[in-house]
Amino acid sequence: MTFSAIVYKNLKYNLARYISFYLVNSFIVAVLFMYGTLFFNDSIPDNTKSVFNFSFVAIVLFCIVFISYTQTYFVKFRGKEFGVYLTLGMTARDLKKMTRRENIIIISISLLTGITAGLLFSRMFYLILGKLLKTIEYSIGFDSFLLTIGVFLPIYIISTFFTERYLTKLSIIEVIQSSSKKEVATANPFVGLVSILLFGLALYLLPKIYTDEIFDGSKAMLALCAIVVLASPFFIFGTLISTCQLFIRKFPRVYNNNLLVLSNLAHRFLSYRTILYVVSLMVSLGVFLIGVGYTIHKNTVTFNDLERPYDFMFVEDGIYNHVSPDEMREVIEDSGGKIEKYAVLEYLSLPIYKMKDGKVKTGERTYFNGVLVSERNYNKHMAANKDVKQGSMLDVFLDGGEIQTKPAEDVMFLMNKKSVQSPGTSFDEANITMSSSDFFRQVDPADVFTVSKDRIQSDMAQFANLEYTNAYSTYHIYVVDDADYEMIRRKSGYPDTSKYHLINLASGDKNKIFAEMLRTLREANHADESIWKDKTFLGGPKNERTLLEAYRPFSKAEKVEIDVQINGVFYFSMAFLGALLLISSSIVLFYKIVTDIAEETQRITILRKIGITNREMTQNLTKQLKLIFSVPAIFGVAMALYYIALVNTNYSKIHYTMLQALYVVAVYLFLQVLFYFGLKRKYLSSLND
């Protein structure tokens, strides 16, 4: 029999094994090709393409890990087969030659079918994306083929090289036993209990540190808790059953009825520790990505309504956008609009500093001034009845954004215009902290309006639209007593106050009206048509042009349109990556379970000799499989929800986020149940065979 005939017969005999391995590689090729078509698509806007670029890097990293993993387990699964070839006289060189030929066949077919599948599904791929990006065009270029082959082949070849080295270093006995080699170790319940306690403590502390409630938001403590949360499950999984046995022993009947299952699971969870840990991480990250992306996309309009209660907003200051409310009303009405509400909120924009424990630093957004509003103007604007005492302050955070936490710092406004440069330009433009003594050596305390943290109250209100540029931000306003406000205005040296112009329409074409508003304000600023063409401009180096760009008016309808596009692409990319991780987590667990069938078969043979019936065996195996399958899935889902809640814990919109995330979790768990029953059937039939 020729060498080629041996390879052919081997492929034919082990066709089922090769098909699963081939399908995994074809899947990876198809994914690379479909994403490659987006990566090189020129019709995708630059402001959304960056999301695809990041996603593609993540996909390449995923391919490296996943191809290496599946190839390693595929070789391990064939351990006995390789051992037989070696005992029959095949050398390690012959074995490598055979696997290379097999790999050439698998690579060729995988590339062919993967690219074909990519071509077929890319059209559907673009139809879905076309609903998010209206201007996208379907196109497939040569670059997509080149990139797919250029990424897949090197990863596969390098992975094959390391696999061959692994085989050549093993003895015949080690190769034969590689598919059923047990992990020799013991589970220490004490380690499990300590890991659970540390894990629970870190889960409790992490959100409190994240929101600066404890440890002053220390980054070191935040990193430490994050590491504990990520690392603890590895030890918990390995000792989970042994730890549970300590408690189950207190219930003899339950313990005795499940003695066989518990003893086997204790070993299984220890030997599966790494796999269960990796799968749980993949599930948590996958659900997190899909959940966050879906929430942002699904709630785009809802979030815009919460964050932007007004149809239009523009900021008038001492230099830019000098248009009176009467002039703007006339422009809107001449454009066919009917105004429901036109509000103007006057404020002072002054450099803001914060002091804590004898240290002075700039505000949370170093390039913004603080916004000061008088008590009278605020109450009139909000139809409220707030009473702010002299020397005190009401810190109002825009409802729909971050939740205002209890003030932890004294707030200082620099009143004298001549002192603005005293702390130094670098201090204003970077997040630099200096001692209060150094600060007040450069700044006269009489030029600073200071309110201690114990005299600052917090509130939330929809006083404006949530917007920010490199010139201003609407996240915060600070409401002060009228007497304090007048004193600050007199001492500030600023001739004019700034104003938020906030407009709601009762009827009219919002796009047409906004275009006329832009034209009117351009004329007021003596600007040409090139100004304000960029709808998404937020900042840049400060100069005369970028500052004028920063004062571009805002339209809620325009922001919704932009957000729908950007959030749609973000969701598409996150869902794509998340789906890859969830599919891969199932494949990883499937490979591990199937690989250990040989070991399980030996155990079943022994148990049958001592009188265990087939029904009892099936019940025990089902319990084992159910736990092995469900623990990482449930744990991963729980951690995903925890992470989603954590990153949104400081936002008033968290209930919207969690509701949508629960929808994602429900769909995932439903699909996992279907996958479980399919895997269970395959697993039990393989063991019976």
Buried (B, 14 or more C-beta within 10 A) or exposed (E): EEEEEBBBEBBEEBEEBBEBBBBBBBBBBBBBBBBBBBBBBEEBBEBBBEBBEEBBEBBBEBBBBBBBBBBBBBBBBBBBBBBEBBEEEBEBEBBBBBBBBBBEBBBEBBBEBBBBBBBEBBEEBBEEBEEBBEEBEBEBEEBBBEBBBEBBEEBBEEBBEEBBEBBEEBEEEEBBBBBBBEEEEEBBBEBBBBBBEBBEBBBEBBBBBBBBBEBEBEEEBBEBBBEBBBBBBBBBBBBBBBBBBEEBEEEEEEBEEBEBBBEBBBBBBBBBBEBBBBBBBBBBBBBBBBBBBBBBBBBBEEBBBBBBBBBBBBBBBEEBBBBEBEEBBEBBEEBEBEBEEBBBBBBBBBBBBBBBEEBBBBBBBBBBBBBBBBBBBBBEBBEBEBEBEEBBBBBBBBBBBBBBBEBEBBBBBBBBBEBBEBBEEEBBEEEBEBEBEEBBEEBBEEBBBBBBBEBBBBBBBBBBBBBBBBBBBBBBBBBBBBEBBEBBBEBBEBEEBBBBBBBBBEEBBBEEBBEBBBBBBBEBBEBEEEBBEEEEBEEEEEEEEBBBBBBBBBBBBBBBBBBBBBBBBBBBBBBBBBBBBBBBBBBBBBBBBBBBBBBBBEBBEEBEEEEBEEEEBBEBBBBBBEBBBBBBBBBBBBBBBBBBBBBBBBBBBBEBBBEBBBEBBEEBBEEBEEBBEEBBEBBBEBBEE
